[in-house]
Amino acid sequence: MYGSDVKAIQERLKILGFFNSIPNGKFGVETENAIQEYCKANGLYIRKTISIDLQKRMGFNLID
């Protein structure tokens, strides 16, 4: 999985201190680990993917 949406999530995770690499838009192990750490730190269900609910919790304004 890759694209501008993944890059935006990586950038948000980086701002929040969970993603330590340069955002590149490729969903890989580092992104997966950052998501898990974000979930742990925020008392959320630990997951490896980005759900719509998680995107909203991260502050994204989603448009239908």
PDB file of N, CA, C and O in Angstrom, chain B, residues numbered from 101:
ATOM      1  N   MET B 101       0.841  -1.168   0.000  1.00  0.00           N
ATOM      2  CA  MET B 101       0.000   0.000   0.000  1.00  0.00           C
ATOM      3  C   MET B 101       0.895   1.242   0.000  1.00  0.00           C
ATOM      4  O   MET B 101       1.871   1.312   0.746  1.00  0.00           O
ATOM      5  N   TYR B 102       0.560   2.197  -0.824  1.00  0.00           N
ATOM      6  CA  TYR B 102       1.329   3.424  -0.870  1.00  0.00           C
ATOM      7  C   TYR B 102       0.461   4.544  -1.451  1.00  0.00           C
ATOM      8  O   TYR B 102      -0.553   4.293  -2.104  1.00  0.00           O
ATOM      9  N   GLY B 103       0.877   5.761  -1.202  1.00  0.00           N
ATOM     10  CA  GLY B 103       0.157   6.889  -1.766  1.00  0.00           C
ATOM     11  C   GLY B 103       0.207   8.108  -0.870  1.00  0.00           C
ATOM     12  O   GLY B 103       0.827   8.095   0.194  1.00  0.00           O
ATOM     13  N   SER B 104      -0.452   9.156  -1.316  1.00  0.00           N
ATOM     14  CA  SER B 104      -0.434  10.419  -0.584  1.00  0.00           C
ATOM     15  C   SER B 104      -1.150  10.320   0.751  1.00  0.00           C
ATOM     16  O   SER B 104      -0.804  11.031   1.695  1.00  0.00           O
ATOM     17  N   ASP B 105      -2.157   9.433   0.842  1.00  0.00           N
ATOM     18  CA  ASP B 105      -2.847   9.263   2.119  1.00  0.00           C
ATOM     19  C   ASP B 105      -1.929   8.623   3.154  1.00  0.00           C
ATOM     20  O   ASP B 105      -1.951   9.007   4.324  1.00  0.00           O
ATOM     21  N   VAL B 106      -1.127   7.657   2.736  1.00  0.00           N
ATOM     22  CA  VAL B 106      -0.160   7.026   3.640  1.00  0.00           C
ATOM     23  C   VAL B 106       0.885   8.056   4.072  1.00  0.00           C
ATOM     24  O   VAL B 106       1.273   8.102   5.239  1.00  0.00           O
ATOM     25  N   LYS B 107       1.330   8.868   3.141  1.00  0.00           N
ATOM     26  CA  LYS B 107       2.322   9.893   3.474  1.00  0.00           C
ATOM     27  C   LYS B 107       1.754  10.890   4.486  1.00  0.00           C
ATOM     28  O   LYS B 107       2.461  11.307   5.404  1.00  0.00           O
ATOM     29  N   ALA B 108       0.503  11.271   4.331  1.00  0.00           N
ATOM     30  CA  ALA B 108      -0.127  12.198   5.272  1.00  0.00           C
ATOM     31  C   ALA B 108      -0.201  11.585   6.669  1.00  0.00           C
ATOM     32  O   ALA B 108       0.013  12.277   7.665  1.00  0.00           O
ATOM     33  N   ILE B 109      -0.500  10.304   6.743  1.00  0.00           N
ATOM     34  CA  ILE B 109      -0.551   9.611   8.038  1.00  0.00           C
ATOM     35  C   ILE B 109       0.845   9.545   8.639  1.00  0.00           C
ATOM     36  O   ILE B 109       1.014   9.777   9.836  1.00  0.00           O
ATOM     37  N   GLN B 110       1.848   9.232   7.824  1.00  0.00           N
ATOM     38  CA  GLN B 110       3.233   9.203   8.311  1.00  0.00           C
ATOM     39  C   GLN B 110       3.653  10.578   8.828  1.00  0.00           C
ATOM     40  O   GLN B 110       4.306  10.683   9.866  1.00  0.00           O
ATOM     41  N   GLU B 111       3.282  11.618   8.107  1.00  0.00           N
ATOM     42  CA  GLU B 111       3.627  12.976   8.542  1.00  0.00           C
ATOM     43  C   GLU B 111       2.979  13.306   9.876  1.00  0.00           C
ATOM     44  O   GLU B 111       3.615  13.909  10.741  1.00  0.00           O
ATOM     45  N   ARG B 112       1.710  12.914  10.055  1.00  0.00           N
ATOM     46  CA  ARG B 112       1.023  13.162  11.319  1.00  0.00           C
ATOM     47  C   ARG B 112       1.683  12.376  12.450  1.00  0.00           C
ATOM     48  O   ARG B 112       1.898  12.903  13.542  1.00  0.00           O
ATOM     49  N   LEU B 113       2.001  11.112  12.177  1.00  0.00           N
ATOM     50  CA  LEU B 113       2.674  10.289  13.187  1.00  0.00           C
ATOM     51  C   LEU B 113       4.043  10.864  13.535  1.00  0.00           C
ATOM     52  O   LEU B 113       4.473  10.782  14.686  1.00  0.00           O
ATOM     53  N   LYS B 114       4.722  11.438  12.568  1.00  0.00           N
ATOM     54  CA  LYS B 114       6.026  12.055  12.814  1.00  0.00           C
ATOM     55  C   LYS B 114       5.866  13.280  13.716  1.00  0.00           C
ATOM     56  O   LYS B 114       6.619  13.446  14.676  1.00  0.00           O
ATOM     57  N   ILE B 115       4.897  14.129  13.413  1.00  0.00           N
ATOM     58  CA  ILE B 115       4.623  15.305  14.242  1.00  0.00           C
ATOM     59  C   ILE B 115       4.303  14.886  15.671  1.00  0.00           C
ATOM     60  O   ILE B 115       4.716  15.543  16.627  1.00  0.00           O
ATOM     61  N   LEU B 116       3.571  13.794  15.810  1.00  0.00           N
ATOM     62  CA  LEU B 116       3.175  13.302  17.128  1.00  0.00           C
ATOM     63  C   LEU B 116       4.295  12.540  17.837  1.00  0.00           C
ATOM     64  O   LEU B 116       4.154  12.173  19.004  1.00  0.00           O
ATOM     65  N   GLY B 117       5.411  12.300  17.133  1.00  0.00           N
ATOM     66  CA  GLY B 117       6.569  11.650  17.740  1.00  0.00           C
ATOM     67  C   GLY B 117       6.602  10.141  17.645  1.00  0.00           C
ATOM     68  O   GLY B 117       7.332   9.495  18.396  1.00  0.00           O
ATOM     69  N   PHE B 118       5.823   9.559  16.732  1.00  0.00           N
ATOM     70  CA  PHE B 118       5.773   8.103  16.625  1.00  0.00           C
ATOM     71  C   PHE B 118       6.446   7.540  15.381  1.00  0.00           C
ATOM     72  O   PHE B 118       6.726   6.342  15.320  1.00  0.00           O
ATOM     73  N   PHE B 119       6.708   8.383  14.394  1.00  0.00           N
ATOM     74  CA  PHE B 119       7.335   7.942  13.151  1.00  0.00           C
ATOM     75  C   PHE B 119       8.670   8.651  13.033  1.00  0.00           C
ATOM     76  O   PHE B 119       8.727   9.880  12.987  1.00  0.00           O
ATOM     77  N   ASN B 120       9.745   7.874  12.983  1.00  0.00           N
ATOM     78  CA  ASN B 120      11.084   8.459  13.042  1.00  0.00           C
ATOM     79  C   ASN B 120      11.792   8.589  11.701  1.00  0.00           C
ATOM     80  O   ASN B 120      12.897   9.126  11.637  1.00  0.00           O
ATOM     81  N   SER B 121      11.177   8.109  10.638  1.00  0.00           N
ATOM     82  CA  SER B 121      11.803   8.181   9.319  1.00  0.00           C
ATOM     83  C   SER B 121      11.240   9.356   8.528  1.00  0.00           C
ATOM     84  O   SER B 121      10.387  10.104   9.008  1.00  0.00           O
ATOM     85  N   ILE B 122      11.732   9.494   7.323  1.00  0.00           N
ATOM     86  CA  ILE B 122      11.199  10.506   6.413  1.00  0.00           C
ATOM     87  C   ILE B 122       9.936   9.932   5.770  1.00  0.00           C
ATOM     88  O   ILE B 122       9.988   8.865   5.160  1.00  0.00           O
ATOM     89  N   PRO B 123       8.807  10.625   5.900  1.00  0.00           N
ATOM     90  CA  PRO B 123       7.579  10.135   5.270  1.00  0.00           C
ATOM     91  C   PRO B 123       7.770   9.961   3.761  1.00  0.00           C
ATOM     92  O   PRO B 123       8.202  10.880   3.065  1.00  0.00           O
ATOM     93  N   ASN B 124       7.439   8.758   3.272  1.00  0.00           N
ATOM     94  CA  ASN B 124       7.650   8.462   1.858  1.00  0.00           C
ATOM     95  C   ASN B 124       6.401   7.923   1.167  1.00  0.00           C
ATOM     96  O   ASN B 124       6.423   7.666  -0.037  1.00  0.00           O
ATOM     97  N   GLY B 125       5.325   7.751   1.911  1.00  0.00           N
ATOM     98  CA  GLY B 125       4.081   7.268   1.314  1.00  0.00           C
ATOM     99  C   GLY B 125       3.992   5.774   1.137  1.00  0.00           C
ATOM    100  O   GLY B 125       3.010   5.276   0.586  1.00  0.00           O
ATOM    101  N   LYS B 126       5.005   5.038   1.596  1.00  0.00           N
ATOM    102  CA  LYS B 126       4.988   3.572   1.483  1.00  0.00           C
ATOM    103  C   LYS B 126       4.652   2.968   2.851  1.00  0.00           C
ATOM    104  O   LYS B 126       5.344   3.218   3.838  1.00  0.00           O
ATOM    105  N   PHE B 127       3.598   2.184   2.892  1.00  0.00           N
ATOM    106  CA  PHE B 127       3.180   1.548   4.131  1.00  0.00           C
ATOM    107  C   PHE B 127       4.033   0.310   4.353  1.00  0.00           C
ATOM    108  O   PHE B 127       3.903  -0.689   3.646  1.00  0.00           O
ATOM    109  N   GLY B 128       4.904   0.395   5.341  1.00  0.00           N
ATOM    110  CA  GLY B 128       5.791  -0.723   5.649  1.00  0.00           C
ATOM    111  C   GLY B 128       5.859  -0.956   7.145  1.00  0.00           C
ATOM    112  O   GLY B 128       5.004  -0.494   7.900  1.00  0.00           O
ATOM    113  N   VAL B 129       6.870  -1.666   7.554  1.00  0.00           N
ATOM    114  CA  VAL B 129       7.036  -2.053   8.960  1.00  0.00           C
ATOM    115  C   VAL B 129       7.136  -0.830   9.869  1.00  0.00           C
ATOM    116  O   VAL B 129       6.548  -0.819  10.951  1.00  0.00           O
ATOM    117  N   GLU B 130       7.867   0.195   9.447  1.00  0.00           N
ATOM    118  CA  GLU B 130       8.010   1.387  10.294  1.00  0.00           C
ATOM    119  C   GLU B 130       6.669   2.076  10.520  1.00  0.00           C
ATOM    120  O   GLU B 130       6.378   2.526  11.629  1.00  0.00           O
ATOM    121  N   THR B 131       5.860   2.158   9.482  1.00  0.00           N
ATOM    122  CA  THR B 131       4.536   2.767   9.619  1.00  0.00           C
ATOM    123  C   THR B 131       3.663   1.910  10.529  1.00  0.00           C
ATOM    124  O   THR B 131       2.957   2.425  11.396  1.00  0.00           O
ATOM    125  N   GLU B 132       3.719   0.628  10.325  1.00  0.00           N
ATOM    126  CA  GLU B 132       2.952  -0.314  11.146  1.00  0.00           C
ATOM    127  C   GLU B 132       3.345  -0.180  12.617  1.00  0.00           C
ATOM    128  O   GLU B 132       2.475  -0.123  13.487  1.00  0.00           O
ATOM    129  N   ASN B 133       4.639  -0.130  12.900  1.00  0.00           N
ATOM    130  CA  ASN B 133       5.114   0.019  14.275  1.00  0.00           C
ATOM    131  C   ASN B 133       4.682   1.350  14.874  1.00  0.00           C
ATOM    132  O   ASN B 133       4.314   1.411  16.048  1.00  0.00           O
ATOM    133  N   ALA B 134       4.723   2.414  14.083  1.00  0.00           N
ATOM    134  CA  ALA B 134       4.319   3.735  14.561  1.00  0.00           C
ATOM    135  C   ALA B 134       2.834   3.744  14.926  1.00  0.00           C
ATOM    136  O   ALA B 134       2.440   4.342  15.927  1.00  0.00           O
ATOM    137  N   ILE B 135       2.017   3.082  14.115  1.00  0.00           N
ATOM    138  CA  ILE B 135       0.583   2.991  14.401  1.00  0.00           C
ATOM    139  C   ILE B 135       0.367   2.254  15.722  1.00  0.00           C
ATOM    140  O   ILE B 135      -0.426   2.688  16.558  1.00  0.00           O
ATOM    141  N   GLN B 136       1.065   1.153  15.903  1.00  0.00           N
ATOM    142  CA  GLN B 136       0.923   0.381  17.134  1.00  0.00           C
ATOM    143  C   GLN B 136       1.344   1.200  18.351  1.00  0.00           C
ATOM    144  O   GLN B 136       0.676   1.161  19.384  1.00  0.00           O
ATOM    145  N   GLU B 137       2.440   1.936  18.238  1.00  0.00           N
ATOM    146  CA  GLU B 137       2.905   2.766  19.354  1.00  0.00           C
ATOM    147  C   GLU B 137       1.917   3.894  19.650  1.00  0.00           C
ATOM    148  O   GLU B 137       1.672   4.220  20.811  1.00  0.00           O
ATOM    149  N   TYR B 138       1.356   4.483  18.604  1.00  0.00           N
ATOM    150  CA  TYR B 138       0.345   5.526  18.789  1.00  0.00           C
ATOM    151  C   TYR B 138      -0.857   4.952  19.547  1.00  0.00           C
ATOM    152  O   TYR B 138      -1.367   5.574  20.479  1.00  0.00           O
ATOM    153  N   CYS B 139      -1.295   3.777  19.141  1.00  0.00           N
ATOM    154  CA  CYS B 139      -2.437   3.139  19.796  1.00  0.00           C
ATOM    155  C   CYS B 139      -2.136   2.840  21.263  1.00  0.00           C
ATOM    156  O   CYS B 139      -2.964   3.114  22.131  1.00  0.00           O
ATOM    157  N   LYS B 140      -0.968   2.287  21.545  1.00  0.00           N
ATOM    158  CA  LYS B 140      -0.580   1.993  22.929  1.00  0.00           C
ATOM    159  C   LYS B 140      -0.579   3.260  23.769  1.00  0.00           C
ATOM    160  O   LYS B 140      -1.116   3.273  24.877  1.00  0.00           O
ATOM    161  N   ALA B 141       0.017   4.317  23.251  1.00  0.00           N
ATOM    162  CA  ALA B 141       0.154   5.567  23.995  1.00  0.00           C
ATOM    163  C   ALA B 141      -1.191   6.242  24.247  1.00  0.00           C
ATOM    164  O   ALA B 141      -1.323   7.036  25.179  1.00  0.00           O
ATOM    165  N   ASN B 142      -2.184   5.932  23.424  1.00  0.00           N
ATOM    166  CA  ASN B 142      -3.484   6.568  23.549  1.00  0.00           C
ATOM    167  C   ASN B 142      -4.571   5.637  24.065  1.00  0.00           C
ATOM    168  O   ASN B 142      -5.757   5.957  23.992  1.00  0.00           O
ATOM    169  N   GLY B 143      -4.165   4.487  24.584  1.00  0.00           N
ATOM    170  CA  GLY B 143      -5.112   3.550  25.177  1.00  0.00           C
ATOM    171  C   GLY B 143      -6.105   2.973  24.182  1.00  0.00           C
ATOM    172  O   GLY B 143      -7.243   2.669  24.538  1.00  0.00           O
ATOM    173  N   LEU B 144      -5.678   2.824  22.943  1.00  0.00           N
ATOM    174  CA  LEU B 144      -6.554   2.309  21.893  1.00  0.00           C
ATOM    175  C   LEU B 144      -6.232   0.851  21.600  1.00  0.00           C
ATOM    176  O   LEU B 144      -5.164   0.351  21.954  1.00  0.00           O
ATOM    177  N   TYR B 145      -7.168   0.183  20.952  1.00  0.00           N
ATOM    178  CA  TYR B 145      -6.962  -1.178  20.478  1.00  0.00           C
ATOM    179  C   TYR B 145      -5.724  -1.191  19.583  1.00  0.00           C
ATOM    180  O   TYR B 145      -5.630  -0.395  18.649  1.00  0.00           O
ATOM    181  N   ILE B 146      -4.778  -2.085  19.856  1.00  0.00           N
ATOM    182  CA  ILE B 146      -3.541  -2.176  19.079  1.00  0.00           C
ATOM    183  C   ILE B 146      -3.865  -2.811  17.727  1.00  0.00           C
ATOM    184  O   ILE B 146      -4.457  -3.888  17.651  1.00  0.00           O
ATOM    185  N   ARG B 147      -3.467  -2.123  16.677  1.00  0.00           N
ATOM    186  CA  ARG B 147      -3.749  -2.600  15.332  1.00  0.00           C
ATOM    187  C   ARG B 147      -2.545  -2.346  14.435  1.00  0.00           C
ATOM    188  O   ARG B 147      -1.605  -1.648  14.815  1.00  0.00           O
ATOM    189  N   LYS B 148      -2.588  -2.916  13.255  1.00  0.00           N
ATOM    190  CA  LYS B 148      -1.498  -2.736  12.297  1.00  0.00           C
ATOM    191  C   LYS B 148      -1.934  -1.907  11.101  1.00  0.00           C
ATOM    192  O   LYS B 148      -1.130  -1.621  10.213  1.00  0.00           O
ATOM    193  N   THR B 149      -3.185  -1.526  11.073  1.00  0.00           N
ATOM    194  CA  THR B 149      -3.720  -0.777   9.944  1.00  0.00           C
ATOM    195  C   THR B 149      -4.358   0.519  10.435  1.00  0.00           C
ATOM    196  O   THR B 149      -4.541   0.724  11.635  1.00  0.00           O
ATOM    197  N   ILE B 150      -4.689   1.377   9.493  1.00  0.00           N
ATOM    198  CA  ILE B 150      -5.327   2.647   9.809  1.00  0.00           C
ATOM    199  C   ILE B 150      -6.801   2.559   9.436  1.00  0.00           C
ATOM    200  O   ILE B 150      -7.151   2.511   8.257  1.00  0.00           O
ATOM    201  N   SER B 151      -7.652   2.540  10.441  1.00  0.00           N
ATOM    202  CA  SER B 151      -9.089   2.544  10.183  1.00  0.00           C
ATOM    203  C   SER B 151      -9.574   3.991  10.070  1.00  0.00           C
ATOM    204  O   SER B 151      -8.842   4.925  10.395  1.00  0.00           O
ATOM    205  N   ILE B 152     -10.780   4.161   9.620  1.00  0.00           N
ATOM    206  CA  ILE B 152     -11.370   5.495   9.535  1.00  0.00           C
ATOM    207  C   ILE B 152     -11.452   6.101  10.928  1.00  0.00           C
ATOM    208  O   ILE B 152     -11.156   7.282  11.110  1.00  0.00           O
ATOM    209  N   ASP B 153     -11.849   5.308  11.906  1.00  0.00           N
ATOM    210  CA  ASP B 153     -11.935   5.794  13.289  1.00  0.00           C
ATOM    211  C   ASP B 153     -10.577   6.277  13.789  1.00  0.00           C
ATOM    212  O   ASP B 153     -10.487   7.320  14.437  1.00  0.00           O
ATOM    213  N   LEU B 154      -9.534   5.531  13.494  1.00  0.00           N
ATOM    214  CA  LEU B 154      -8.196   5.928  13.938  1.00  0.00           C
ATOM    215  C   LEU B 154      -7.757   7.213  13.244  1.00  0.00           C
ATOM    216  O   LEU B 154      -7.134   8.071  13.870  1.00  0.00           O
ATOM    217  N   GLN B 155      -8.071   7.353  11.975  1.00  0.00           N
ATOM    218  CA  GLN B 155      -7.738   8.589  11.261  1.00  0.00           C
ATOM    219  C   GLN B 155      -8.422   9.781  11.907  1.00  0.00           C
ATOM    220  O   GLN B 155      -7.816  10.841  12.064  1.00  0.00           O
ATOM    221  N   LYS B 156      -9.676   9.613  12.278  1.00  0.00           N
ATOM    222  CA  LYS B 156     -10.409  10.694  12.944  1.00  0.00           C
ATOM    223  C   LYS B 156      -9.771  11.024  14.286  1.00  0.00           C
ATOM    224  O   LYS B 156      -9.645  12.197  14.637  1.00  0.00           O
ATOM    225  N   ARG B 157      -9.371  10.013  15.036  1.00  0.00           N
ATOM    226  CA  ARG B 157      -8.722  10.231  16.332  1.00  0.00           C
ATOM    227  C   ARG B 157      -7.386  10.953  16.185  1.00  0.00           C
ATOM    228  O   ARG B 157      -6.957  11.678  17.082  1.00  0.00           O
ATOM    229  N   MET B 158      -6.737  10.746  15.040  1.00  0.00           N
ATOM    230  CA  MET B 158      -5.459  11.400  14.785  1.00  0.00           C
ATOM    231  C   MET B 158      -5.649  12.842  14.308  1.00  0.00           C
ATOM    232  O   MET B 158      -4.676  13.576  14.135  1.00  0.00           O
ATOM    233  N   GLY B 159      -6.902  13.243  14.096  1.00  0.00           N
ATOM    234  CA  GLY B 159      -7.185  14.620  13.724  1.00  0.00           C
ATOM    235  C   GLY B 159      -7.461  14.873  12.259  1.00  0.00           C
ATOM    236  O   GLY B 159      -7.527  16.025  11.830  1.00  0.00           O
ATOM    237  N   PHE B 160      -7.623  13.813  11.485  1.00  0.00           N
ATOM    238  CA  PHE B 160      -7.929  13.988  10.070  1.00  0.00           C
ATOM    239  C   PHE B 160      -9.421  14.282   9.906  1.00  0.00           C
ATOM    240  O   PHE B 160     -10.257  13.656  10.556  1.00  0.00           O
ATOM    241  N   ASN B 161      -9.744  15.222   9.048  1.00  0.00           N
ATOM    242  CA  ASN B 161     -11.126  15.525   8.705  1.00  0.00           C
ATOM    243  C   ASN B 161     -11.438  14.786   7.409  1.00  0.00           C
ATOM    244  O   ASN B 161     -10.985  15.177   6.333  1.00  0.00           O
ATOM    245  N   LEU B 162     -12.212  13.723   7.525  1.00  0.00           N
ATOM    246  CA  LEU B 162     -12.488  12.889   6.367  1.00  0.00           C
ATOM    247  C   LEU B 162     -13.765  13.345   5.672  1.00  0.00           C
ATOM    248  O   LEU B 162     -14.739  13.734   6.317  1.00  0.00           O
ATOM    249  N   ILE B 163     -13.739  13.291   4.375  1.00  0.00           N
ATOM    250  CA  ILE B 163     -14.890  13.674   3.561  1.00  0.00           C
ATOM    251  C   ILE B 163     -15.441  12.403   2.900  1.00  0.00           C
ATOM    252  O   ILE B 163     -14.693  11.613   2.323  1.00  0.00           O
ATOM    253  N   ASP B 164     -16.727  12.230   2.995  1.00  0.00           N
ATOM    254  CA  ASP B 164     -17.361  11.050   2.393  1.00  0.00           C
ATOM    255  C   ASP B 164     -17.282  11.077   0.894  1.00  0.00           C
ATOM    256  O   ASP B 164     -17.767  10.158   0.234  1.00  0.00           O
TER     257      ASP B 164
END
